[in-house]
């Protein structure tokens, strides 16, 4: 039987192993030790191959959730044979979160190319988590400093972006973001900024018509619930300090439009949050960093920020 809201208030937070050949285990252990094994009322647990975590530092046995063992563990060199162990850590963590045994899941980075070689059928973590939880749509939000951004389209070639921008996609994504701002971020009257696709937001059709024919109608549809929706806004003027003060999150049309300002402002402590799931999930906003894996050079700040934000969202949602 799922835990009550009261019991979730002090339930553990699971941190998954990620790819054992990357920096995920290193930053997970470093974050665990930096936080003394706890964030607020939530104990931290590391899910994956226990020996992989122990290789990065001293960890008490009670903090380890042992899942499938990895086949090969060579820092900096991924191996598709490790896919079952990588995925098992995620699957066990999601299962525990869905059952109410844990308050949130924080995922360390995976190496998608290696997983694809093993037959992994999802573009990335976000889509896999939606599949595991049965969520109809999962949305990626990046959080850092005083900015929250959501890319409408994610890991697709830029040439394919315009064809994926539809009124329905903007409205559906916008509503998920607005609901999350209320439920998870404590914004009772959320304000959403919607970026244009073209320079100067199309300049009244002179530089493209997507703003007039698709984005503006979607903005009007989002306003029907009484929320404050700004846009479509010129992308090059919506991220400076005064502009950011006008909204709680920005819905952008493509990956780099959202991530360039976020990583400029919060490169070392940005956090990826998945909206639209029945569980709380965050992750550090960086990859496996194979070039420095095993060298004790990885910076754990983004992982620490991801754990902190996971606890904050869990407390807001379940507390």
Secondary structure by P-SEA (a helix, b strand, c coil): ccccccccccbbbbbcccccccaaaaaaaaaaaaaccccccbbbbbcccaaaaaaacccccccccccccccccccccccccaaaaaaaaaaaaaaaaaaccccbbbbccccaaaaaaaccccccaaaaaaaaacccbbbbbbbcccbbbbbcccccccccccccccaaaaaaaaaaaaaaaaccccccbbbbbbbbccccccccccccccccccaaaaaaaaacccccccccccccccccaaaaaaccbbbbcccccccaaaaaacccbbbbbbccccbbbbbccccccccccccccccaaaaaaaaaaaaaaaaaacc
